[in-house]
């Protein structure tokens, strides 16, 4: 039977057989609201909601930040349906409530609300099989109850407002971490105006035998419901959570935009079941995601029946070894409906397993769409995925689309994907009709048979015809790693911005370096800072003999005489060969002098990774807040001022709250020219609980270049975040570098600064680590291998501002030929920084009797109850070690290389990331080869 033979207008019996009864939810009662935020979304709307709900300040701030993100993000109509443009956000009412607290007794629920949920059968289901229930009416929960024995076990099941106010210590660490505010436009909208939703915490080892359930009811016209659900299953815990959604049909559009975050800790299991029965005027735009730690399981079972448009893409991030993720979905799209759904499976650990099974039914002119993504990085081992997408078309005008995207890197994984589209065949109907079954009943059997294997996955009480849709949201997903040659517009942009400087004659003597000329397109604050920095530069003296901060240093090598500011040059066609990075890079920026010449990116959409010249325009407020705001106190203030006055470009990175990046962000600064000054700048900011690793490389394009590089980095690690920074200094032997690195580490955050120095005739590094928050952690690591007559001048400052912070510094230098090193380090503990734990160690290994090492460790302690120590050792390579290796047939030069390599490994291994460690070791080997060691 051809598909066209099925009629577009079905007979009543057939329509009843394949239909779903929405009349159960299509009723309404008069509105009775004490609080109404009115129509439209403004800052006043957000403040109104915060005032009514008595939000703590951090939530109020969270809402306003989210509102800004929502305004900045465009509608995702570049990949999704243009029906989104029909949402009129100015006509939506964002908060409606009667002001009553959730009732613990059914008898206390207001009469009209009680009648609503009576008709939906909630009391009967609660008594029959539920461990707890919550019923939300418009913006707030009207009823919330849980069995007493669960309360005694420490189980929490409350609305989100009660969760954040009464259980902040559990709620806050995970809130907005699985789904960051900037994940997509509608997660930002929810974050700005969220109200209601469930907060569930299951303590360690507690396994709930009965499910918890929530009902979400929209009763008002032109209303937006924005519940926010957070479920945390502690280690070994198990829970099933079910939600039902209904709304009456209104003439105007209704908006539902929820955010659901699931956290399954080690060995825990969470099963989340949704049966959605929205009316056909509802825009259902939902973001759902879970994170599964080691041996944990997150399972989504989803049935989408109603709504005008559903966009829902449940996902699982399998972060722990042997974690499991699953999405089971059934979707029904009837006339006037578009079910755009899918699943997102992100494998982030070895031996993880994911399964996606999606079935859709399209009736009349209904449209179903499956969008899915499976991502398995190359460095993982033993991952498995199965994806099945089946669609059933009932009419000739119904439609189904499937857009799977499976990215698998490496050969140690097993994945399979299968998609099929079928129809109810004439032969099947004829066969059943010959046995006395009516056409309508036959159609019912065909449809139920199609979804029967998935129906069995639902709890018995939820065996309604199911619409479950597993779809992947494409905006903000893991992108493709693309290589892009800058367009003529983007490539020339940085140069044209500074055209006035590039065409200004810059003469050779220091006094003739021109004053800065900031382009008009840049913000006024930047021009003011450049001018102030120039004035500072002019007033500060050059380093001279007798300066304590330049003790032992060959300060004459810091001379600026005979230099001019670098100029833009065209990039050679083989520029890629100069950029040796890792295979786990998620983004790459390559600069030649001050121009961006190569950009690669597969970062989440909310992560900002741009040239600084672009960020000054598009993210001016962020740059203004952090750009060179820390004191330069280790001796290079004059060079920092010159940098600030004439900086042209560099890298800008902002990783928002909760975003955790597994791969490296790689930045390459390539320099070419003779007697030139290059001024690269990197500004790196992590949001709360974010995780990022950056590898920055400095090298010349050829051995003939002669460059003085004055590089400045600002590293900002917000509360609970992890910022790992690795710098590879591999300049040629005729270039020099001054590297000023300032790191600020907030409460419970961790920052790591690693420096490998193998190049340059003279290098001065100044690393300042300021531990701002309680429990902050700072690791300062360096490996240097100077040879010939190279000089490496290392200055560090560990500043403990708050109590309970930890810092550890370990520098190792292997000195060859007539090279020399200077190490000067200070641990400074403020008066209030009690319980400080700080260490500082510098170790020098002499590979030559002519090498020279100078160490000046220091402590300044202004608080009690601290643990601080410093130490420095210098020793020569052991003859016994050389003899031992030579006795085993290893050449003396190779033996020396192995010893120096082994000496450095203790520091390198602290990076705790194998691809990056390999990158560093390869750079070390290249230096040994160059020195013919």
ABEGO torsion letter per residue (X at the ends): XBAAABBABBBAAAAAAABBBAAAABBBBBBBBABBAEBEBBAAAAAAAAAAAGBBAAAAAAAAAAAAAAAABBBAAAABBAAAAABBAAABBABBBAGBBBBABAAABBAAAAAAAAAAGAAAAAAAABABBBBBBEABBABBBBBAAAAAAGBBBBBAAAAAAAAAAAAAAABGAABBAAABAAAAAAAAABBEEBBBBBBBGBBBABBBBBBBBBABBGBBBBBBBBBBBBBGBBBBBBBBBBBBBBABBBBBBBBBBBBBBBGBBBBBBBBBABBAABBBBBBBBBBBBBGBBBBBBBBBABEABBBBBBBBBBABBGBBBBBBBBBBBBBGBBBBBEBBBBBABBGBBBBBBBBBBBBEABBBBBBBBBBBBAABBGBBBBBBBBBBBABAABBBBBBBBBBBBEAABBBBBBBBBBBBBAAAAAAAAAAGBBAAAAAAAAAAAAAAAAAAABBAAAABBBBBBBBBBABGBBBBBBBBBBBAAAAAAAAAAAAAAAABBBBABAAABBBBBBBAABBAAAAAAAAAAAAAAAABBBBBBGBAAABGBBAAAABABGBBBBBBBBBBAAAAAABBBBAABABBBBBBEABBABBBBABBAABBBBBAAAAAAABAAAAAAABGABBBAAGAAAAAAAAAAABABEBBBBBBBGBBBABBBBBBBBBBEBGBBBBBBBBBBBBBGBBBBBBBBBBBABAABBBBBBBBBBBBBBBGBBBBBBBBBABBAABBBBBBBBBBBBBGBBBBBBBBBABEABBBBBBBBBBABBGBBBBBBBBBBBBEABBBBBBBBBBBABBGBBBBBBBBBBBBEABBBBBBBBBBBBAABBGBBBBBBBBBBBABAABBBBBBBBBBBABBGBBBBBBBBBBBBBAAAAAAAAAAGBBAAAAAAAAAAAAAAAAAAAAGBAAAAAAAAAAAAAAAAAAGX
